[in-house]
Amino acid sequence: MTETHELDTITEALTIIDQALGEMLHRELVSTNEVSDLLLDVRSILSHDAGLLVQN
């Protein structure tokens, strides 16, 4: 069951990255705030999953 949850978390993180990359590909400039937001979103998802693994 843990492996399924880990896979879901990785899939969610990859989805966020893919969506952001799709939006950024059509622009010449991307603000540091947008990049920071993307990285924080991915970090949040992955650290939440890591916290669940530590509890188990």
PDB file of N, CA, C and O in Angstrom:
ATOM      1  N   MET A   1       0.822  -1.198   0.000  1.00  0.00           N
ATOM      2  CA  MET A   1       0.000   0.000   0.000  1.00  0.00           C
ATOM      3  C   MET A   1       0.863   1.258   0.000  1.00  0.00           C
ATOM      4  O   MET A   1       0.517   2.255  -0.633  1.00  0.00           O
ATOM      5  N   THR A   2       1.981   1.206   0.708  1.00  0.00           N
ATOM      6  CA  THR A   2       2.870   2.362   0.738  1.00  0.00           C
ATOM      7  C   THR A   2       3.426   2.659  -0.645  1.00  0.00           C
ATOM      8  O   THR A   2       3.564   3.821  -1.026  1.00  0.00           O
ATOM      9  N   GLU A   3       3.746   1.610  -1.398  1.00  0.00           N
ATOM     10  CA  GLU A   3       4.282   1.814  -2.741  1.00  0.00           C
ATOM     11  C   GLU A   3       3.268   2.515  -3.638  1.00  0.00           C
ATOM     12  O   GLU A   3       3.647   3.346  -4.464  1.00  0.00           O
ATOM     13  N   THR A   4       1.996   2.195  -3.490  1.00  0.00           N
ATOM     14  CA  THR A   4       0.949   2.842  -4.275  1.00  0.00           C
ATOM     15  C   THR A   4       0.878   4.325  -3.929  1.00  0.00           C
ATOM     16  O   THR A   4       0.753   5.168  -4.817  1.00  0.00           O
ATOM     17  N   HIS A   5       0.957   4.642  -2.641  1.00  0.00           N
ATOM     18  CA  HIS A   5       0.911   6.040  -2.207  1.00  0.00           C
ATOM     19  C   HIS A   5       2.131   6.796  -2.722  1.00  0.00           C
ATOM     20  O   HIS A   5       2.018   7.940  -3.163  1.00  0.00           O
ATOM     21  N   GLU A   6       3.299   6.152  -2.664  1.00  0.00           N
ATOM     22  CA  GLU A   6       4.515   6.787  -3.168  1.00  0.00           C
ATOM     23  C   GLU A   6       4.393   7.059  -4.668  1.00  0.00           C
ATOM     24  O   GLU A   6       4.769   8.129  -5.146  1.00  0.00           O
ATOM     25  N   LEU A   7       3.870   6.092  -5.394  1.00  0.00           N
ATOM     26  CA  LEU A   7       3.685   6.258  -6.837  1.00  0.00           C
ATOM     27  C   LEU A   7       2.711   7.389  -7.135  1.00  0.00           C
ATOM     28  O   LEU A   7       2.933   8.170  -8.060  1.00  0.00           O
ATOM     29  N   ASP A   8       1.632   7.485  -6.360  1.00  0.00           N
ATOM     30  CA  ASP A   8       0.663   8.573  -6.541  1.00  0.00           C
ATOM     31  C   ASP A   8       1.316   9.929  -6.293  1.00  0.00           C
ATOM     32  O   ASP A   8       1.057  10.888  -7.019  1.00  0.00           O
ATOM     33  N   THR A   9       2.159  10.009  -5.271  1.00  0.00           N
ATOM     34  CA  THR A   9       2.832  11.257  -4.943  1.00  0.00           C
ATOM     35  C   THR A   9       3.799  11.656  -6.049  1.00  0.00           C
ATOM     36  O   THR A   9       3.855  12.822  -6.440  1.00  0.00           O
ATOM     37  N   ILE A  10       4.553  10.699  -6.547  1.00  0.00           N
ATOM     38  CA  ILE A  10       5.487  10.985  -7.637  1.00  0.00           C
ATOM     39  C   ILE A  10       4.726  11.412  -8.879  1.00  0.00           C
ATOM     40  O   ILE A  10       5.134  12.346  -9.569  1.00  0.00           O
ATOM     41  N   THR A  11       3.632  10.741  -9.166  1.00  0.00           N
ATOM     42  CA  THR A  11       2.811  11.093 -10.329  1.00  0.00           C
ATOM     43  C   THR A  11       2.255  12.504 -10.189  1.00  0.00           C
ATOM     44  O   THR A  11       2.227  13.257 -11.162  1.00  0.00           O
ATOM     45  N   GLU A  12       1.815  12.867  -8.997  1.00  0.00           N
ATOM     46  CA  GLU A  12       1.289  14.212  -8.760  1.00  0.00           C
ATOM     47  C   GLU A  12       2.383  15.267  -8.958  1.00  0.00           C
ATOM     48  O   GLU A  12       2.143  16.309  -9.568  1.00  0.00           O
ATOM     49  N   ALA A  13       3.574  14.993  -8.444  1.00  0.00           N
ATOM     50  CA  ALA A  13       4.692  15.923  -8.602  1.00  0.00           C
ATOM     51  C   ALA A  13       5.051  16.078 -10.080  1.00  0.00           C
ATOM     52  O   ALA A  13       5.282  17.193 -10.548  1.00  0.00           O
ATOM     53  N   LEU A  14       5.097  14.978 -10.805  1.00  0.00           N
ATOM     54  CA  LEU A  14       5.409  15.041 -12.229  1.00  0.00           C
ATOM     55  C   LEU A  14       4.344  15.800 -13.012  1.00  0.00           C
ATOM     56  O   LEU A  14       4.667  16.509 -13.965  1.00  0.00           O
ATOM     57  N   THR A  15       3.093  15.660 -12.626  1.00  0.00           N
ATOM     58  CA  THR A  15       2.003  16.387 -13.279  1.00  0.00           C
ATOM     59  C   THR A  15       2.178  17.890 -13.093  1.00  0.00           C
ATOM     60  O   THR A  15       2.008  18.662 -14.036  1.00  0.00           O
ATOM     61  N   ILE A  16       2.515  18.297 -11.884  1.00  0.00           N
ATOM     62  CA  ILE A  16       2.732  19.724 -11.606  1.00  0.00           C
ATOM     63  C   ILE A  16       3.899  20.249 -12.437  1.00  0.00           C
ATOM     64  O   ILE A  16       3.817  21.332 -13.016  1.00  0.00           O
ATOM     65  N   ILE A  17       4.979  19.482 -12.493  1.00  0.00           N
ATOM     66  CA  ILE A  17       6.144  19.895 -13.279  1.00  0.00           C
ATOM     67  C   ILE A  17       5.782  19.999 -14.755  1.00  0.00           C
ATOM     68  O   ILE A  17       6.129  20.980 -15.412  1.00  0.00           O
ATOM     69  N   ASP A  18       5.088  18.996 -15.278  1.00  0.00           N
ATOM     70  CA  ASP A  18       4.719  19.002 -16.699  1.00  0.00           C
ATOM     71  C   ASP A  18       3.817  20.183 -17.045  1.00  0.00           C
ATOM     72  O   ASP A  18       3.996  20.812 -18.088  1.00  0.00           O
ATOM     73  N   GLN A  19       2.854  20.489 -16.184  1.00  0.00           N
ATOM     74  CA  GLN A  19       1.962  21.618 -16.439  1.00  0.00           C
ATOM     75  C   GLN A  19       2.742  22.926 -16.449  1.00  0.00           C
ATOM     76  O   GLN A  19       2.547  23.769 -17.324  1.00  0.00           O
ATOM     77  N   ALA A  20       3.625  23.088 -15.471  1.00  0.00           N
ATOM     78  CA  ALA A  20       4.397  24.331 -15.392  1.00  0.00           C
ATOM     79  C   ALA A  20       5.339  24.463 -16.583  1.00  0.00           C
ATOM     80  O   ALA A  20       5.480  25.549 -17.145  1.00  0.00           O
ATOM     81  N   LEU A  21       5.978  23.372 -16.969  1.00  0.00           N
ATOM     82  CA  LEU A  21       6.868  23.430 -18.126  1.00  0.00           C
ATOM     83  C   LEU A  21       6.093  23.771 -19.398  1.00  0.00           C
ATOM     84  O   LEU A  21       6.580  24.520 -20.244  1.00  0.00           O
ATOM     85  N   GLY A  22       4.897  23.226 -19.528  1.00  0.00           N
ATOM     86  CA  GLY A  22       4.067  23.534 -20.687  1.00  0.00           C
ATOM     87  C   GLY A  22       3.732  25.010 -20.760  1.00  0.00           C
ATOM     88  O   GLY A  22       3.712  25.590 -21.846  1.00  0.00           O
ATOM     89  N   GLU A  23       3.470  25.617 -19.627  1.00  0.00           N
ATOM     90  CA  GLU A  23       3.165  27.043 -19.595  1.00  0.00           C
ATOM     91  C   GLU A  23       4.408  27.891 -19.849  1.00  0.00           C
ATOM     92  O   GLU A  23       4.338  28.926 -20.512  1.00  0.00           O
ATOM     93  N   MET A  24       5.540  27.448 -19.321  1.00  0.00           N
ATOM     94  CA  MET A  24       6.771  28.242 -19.426  1.00  0.00           C
ATOM     95  C   MET A  24       7.440  28.132 -20.794  1.00  0.00           C
ATOM     96  O   MET A  24       8.207  29.018 -21.173  1.00  0.00           O
ATOM     97  N   LEU A  25       7.166  27.073 -21.535  1.00  0.00           N
ATOM     98  CA  LEU A  25       7.815  26.886 -22.836  1.00  0.00           C
ATOM     99  C   LEU A  25       7.453  27.975 -23.840  1.00  0.00           C
ATOM    100  O   LEU A  25       8.219  28.244 -24.765  1.00  0.00           O
ATOM    101  N   HIS A  26       6.316  28.590 -23.670  1.00  0.00           N
ATOM    102  CA  HIS A  26       5.836  29.580 -24.624  1.00  0.00           C
ATOM    103  C   HIS A  26       6.243  31.001 -24.248  1.00  0.00           C
ATOM    104  O   HIS A  26       5.786  31.972 -24.852  1.00  0.00           O
ATOM    105  N   ARG A  27       7.095  31.105 -23.258  1.00  0.00           N
ATOM    106  CA  ARG A  27       7.503  32.428 -22.790  1.00  0.00           C
ATOM    107  C   ARG A  27       9.018  32.556 -22.849  1.00  0.00           C
ATOM    108  O   ARG A  27       9.745  31.576 -22.687  1.00  0.00           O
ATOM    109  N   GLU A  28       9.470  33.746 -23.078  1.00  0.00           N
ATOM    110  CA  GLU A  28      10.917  33.987 -23.101  1.00  0.00           C
ATOM    111  C   GLU A  28      11.451  34.213 -21.695  1.00  0.00           C
ATOM    112  O   GLU A  28      12.578  33.827 -21.384  1.00  0.00           O
ATOM    113  N   LEU A  29      10.659  34.828 -20.860  1.00  0.00           N
ATOM    114  CA  LEU A  29      11.093  35.116 -19.493  1.00  0.00           C
ATOM    115  C   LEU A  29      10.141  34.470 -18.499  1.00  0.00           C
ATOM    116  O   LEU A  29       8.924  34.471 -18.682  1.00  0.00           O
ATOM    117  N   VAL A  30      10.713  33.930 -17.464  1.00  0.00           N
ATOM    118  CA  VAL A  30       9.932  33.360 -16.374  1.00  0.00           C
ATOM    119  C   VAL A  30      10.450  33.997 -15.089  1.00  0.00           C
ATOM    120  O   VAL A  30      11.654  34.004 -14.832  1.00  0.00           O
ATOM    121  N   SER A  31       9.550  34.521 -14.302  1.00  0.00           N
ATOM    122  CA  SER A  31       9.987  35.202 -13.086  1.00  0.00           C
ATOM    123  C   SER A  31      10.507  34.209 -12.056  1.00  0.00           C
ATOM    124  O   SER A  31      10.114  33.043 -12.031  1.00  0.00           O
ATOM    125  N   THR A  32      11.391  34.699 -11.219  1.00  0.00           N
ATOM    126  CA  THR A  32      11.926  33.843 -10.156  1.00  0.00           C
ATOM    127  C   THR A  32      10.825  33.424  -9.197  1.00  0.00           C
ATOM    128  O   THR A  32      10.897  32.351  -8.598  1.00  0.00           O
ATOM    129  N   ASN A  33       9.808  34.261  -9.046  1.00  0.00           N
ATOM    130  CA  ASN A  33       8.686  33.904  -8.169  1.00  0.00           C
ATOM    131  C   ASN A  33       7.936  32.688  -8.701  1.00  0.00           C
ATOM    132  O   ASN A  33       7.536  31.811  -7.936  1.00  0.00           O
ATOM    133  N   GLU A  34       7.750  32.644 -10.012  1.00  0.00           N
ATOM    134  CA  GLU A  34       7.048  31.500 -10.603  1.00  0.00           C
ATOM    135  C   GLU A  34       7.852  30.213 -10.452  1.00  0.00           C
ATOM    136  O   GLU A  34       7.295  29.156 -10.157  1.00  0.00           O
ATOM    137  N   VAL A  35       9.148  30.308 -10.654  1.00  0.00           N
ATOM    138  CA  VAL A  35      10.011  29.131 -10.493  1.00  0.00           C
ATOM    139  C   VAL A  35      10.029  28.702  -9.028  1.00  0.00           C
ATOM    140  O   VAL A  35       9.957  27.510  -8.727  1.00  0.00           O
ATOM    141  N   SER A  36      10.123  29.662  -8.131  1.00  0.00           N
ATOM    142  CA  SER A  36      10.107  29.346  -6.696  1.00  0.00           C
ATOM    143  C   SER A  36       8.798  28.684  -6.297  1.00  0.00           C
ATOM    144  O   SER A  36       8.800  27.715  -5.538  1.00  0.00           O
ATOM    145  N   ASP A  37       7.687  29.195  -6.796  1.00  0.00           N
ATOM    146  CA  ASP A  37       6.387  28.595  -6.495  1.00  0.00           C
ATOM    147  C   ASP A  37       6.318  27.150  -6.968  1.00  0.00           C
ATOM    148  O   ASP A  37       5.820  26.278  -6.256  1.00  0.00           O
ATOM    149  N   LEU A  38       6.819  26.903  -8.168  1.00  0.00           N
ATOM    150  CA  LEU A  38       6.826  25.545  -8.714  1.00  0.00           C
ATOM    151  C   LEU A  38       7.661  24.622  -7.836  1.00  0.00           C
ATOM    152  O   LEU A  38       7.224  23.524  -7.490  1.00  0.00           O
ATOM    153  N   LEU A  39       8.857  25.066  -7.478  1.00  0.00           N
ATOM    154  CA  LEU A  39       9.730  24.233  -6.652  1.00  0.00           C
ATOM    155  C   LEU A  39       9.127  23.997  -5.266  1.00  0.00           C
ATOM    156  O   LEU A  39       9.233  22.898  -4.721  1.00  0.00           O
ATOM    157  N   LEU A  40       8.507  25.006  -4.705  1.00  0.00           N
ATOM    158  CA  LEU A  40       7.869  24.841  -3.394  1.00  0.00           C
ATOM    159  C   LEU A  40       6.694  23.872  -3.456  1.00  0.00           C
ATOM    160  O   LEU A  40       6.496  23.077  -2.538  1.00  0.00           O
ATOM    161  N   ASP A  41       5.910  23.935  -4.538  1.00  0.00           N
ATOM    162  CA  ASP A  41       4.801  22.993  -4.707  1.00  0.00           C
ATOM    163  C   ASP A  41       5.307  21.552  -4.749  1.00  0.00           C
ATOM    164  O   ASP A  41       4.772  20.673  -4.073  1.00  0.00           O
ATOM    165  N   VAL A  42       6.338  21.329  -5.546  1.00  0.00           N
ATOM    166  CA  VAL A  42       6.890  19.976  -5.671  1.00  0.00           C
ATOM    167  C   VAL A  42       7.502  19.527  -4.347  1.00  0.00           C
ATOM    168  O   VAL A  42       7.310  18.387  -3.924  1.00  0.00           O
ATOM    169  N   ARG A  43       8.237  20.425  -3.696  1.00  0.00           N
ATOM    170  CA  ARG A  43       8.846  20.088  -2.407  1.00  0.00           C
ATOM    171  C   ARG A  43       7.782  19.751  -1.371  1.00  0.00           C
ATOM    172  O   ARG A  43       7.941  18.811  -0.593  1.00  0.00           O
ATOM    173  N   SER A  44       6.710  20.511  -1.364  1.00  0.00           N
ATOM    174  CA  SER A  44       5.627  20.283  -0.416  1.00  0.00           C
ATOM    175  C   SER A  44       5.017  18.893  -0.588  1.00  0.00           C
ATOM    176  O   SER A  44       4.777  18.183   0.389  1.00  0.00           O
ATOM    177  N   ILE A  45       4.776  18.523  -1.820  1.00  0.00           N
ATOM    178  CA  ILE A  45       4.190  17.213  -2.099  1.00  0.00           C
ATOM    179  C   ILE A  45       5.145  16.097  -1.666  1.00  0.00           C
ATOM    180  O   ILE A  45       4.739  15.136  -1.013  1.00  0.00           O
ATOM    181  N   LEU A  46       6.406  16.241  -2.038  1.00  0.00           N
ATOM    182  CA  LEU A  46       7.374  15.191  -1.728  1.00  0.00           C
ATOM    183  C   LEU A  46       7.684  15.119  -0.233  1.00  0.00           C
ATOM    184  O   LEU A  46       7.852  14.023   0.302  1.00  0.00           O
ATOM    185  N   SER A  47       7.762  16.258   0.450  1.00  0.00           N
ATOM    186  CA  SER A  47       8.067  16.227   1.881  1.00  0.00           C
ATOM    187  C   SER A  47       6.886  15.695   2.684  1.00  0.00           C
ATOM    188  O   SER A  47       7.076  15.067   3.725  1.00  0.00           O
ATOM    189  N   HIS A  48       5.668  15.943   2.206  1.00  0.00           N
ATOM    190  CA  HIS A  48       4.495  15.382   2.877  1.00  0.00           C
ATOM    191  C   HIS A  48       4.551  13.865   2.830  1.00  0.00           C
ATOM    192  O   HIS A  48       4.276  13.196   3.827  1.00  0.00           O
ATOM    193  N   ASP A  49       4.905  13.325   1.675  1.00  0.00           N
ATOM    194  CA  ASP A  49       5.014  11.873   1.519  1.00  0.00           C
ATOM    195  C   ASP A  49       6.144  11.326   2.383  1.00  0.00           C
ATOM    196  O   ASP A  49       6.002  10.261   2.984  1.00  0.00           O
ATOM    197  N   ALA A  50       7.247  12.030   2.452  1.00  0.00           N
ATOM    198  CA  ALA A  50       8.373  11.589   3.281  1.00  0.00           C
ATOM    199  C   ALA A  50       7.972  11.580   4.752  1.00  0.00           C
ATOM    200  O   ALA A  50       8.386  10.693   5.498  1.00  0.00           O
ATOM    201  N   GLY A  51       7.186  12.538   5.171  1.00  0.00           N
ATOM    202  CA  GLY A  51       6.712  12.585   6.559  1.00  0.00           C
ATOM    203  C   GLY A  51       5.832  11.389   6.870  1.00  0.00           C
ATOM    204  O   GLY A  51       5.901  10.842   7.971  1.00  0.00           O
ATOM    205  N   LEU A  52       5.017  10.977   5.931  1.00  0.00           N
ATOM    206  CA  LEU A  52       4.167   9.801   6.144  1.00  0.00           C
ATOM    207  C   LEU A  52       5.003   8.536   6.253  1.00  0.00           C
ATOM    208  O   LEU A  52       4.679   7.646   7.039  1.00  0.00           O
ATOM    209  N   LEU A  53       6.068   8.445   5.479  1.00  0.00           N
ATOM    210  CA  LEU A  53       6.932   7.269   5.534  1.00  0.00           C
ATOM    211  C   LEU A  53       7.648   7.182   6.880  1.00  0.00           C
ATOM    212  O   LEU A  53       7.817   6.089   7.421  1.00  0.00           O
ATOM    213  N   VAL A  54       8.063   8.307   7.415  1.00  0.00           N
ATOM    214  CA  VAL A  54       8.756   8.334   8.707  1.00  0.00           C
ATOM    215  C   VAL A  54       7.808   7.870   9.809  1.00  0.00           C
ATOM    216  O   VAL A  54       8.227   7.159  10.722  1.00  0.00           O
ATOM    217  N   GLN A  55       6.540   8.261   9.736  1.00  0.00           N
ATOM    218  CA  GLN A  55       5.563   7.881  10.753  1.00  0.00           C
ATOM    219  C   GLN A  55       5.302   6.390  10.741  1.00  0.00           C
ATOM    220  O   GLN A  55       5.023   5.803  11.787  1.00  0.00           O
ATOM    221  N   ASN A  56       5.387   5.765   9.575  1.00  0.00           N
ATOM    222  CA  ASN A  56       5.132   4.334   9.463  1.00  0.00           C
ATOM    223  C   ASN A  56       6.387   3.613   9.799  1.00  0.00           C
ATOM    224  O   ASN A  56       6.419   2.383   9.773  1.00  0.00           O
TER     225      ASN A  56
END
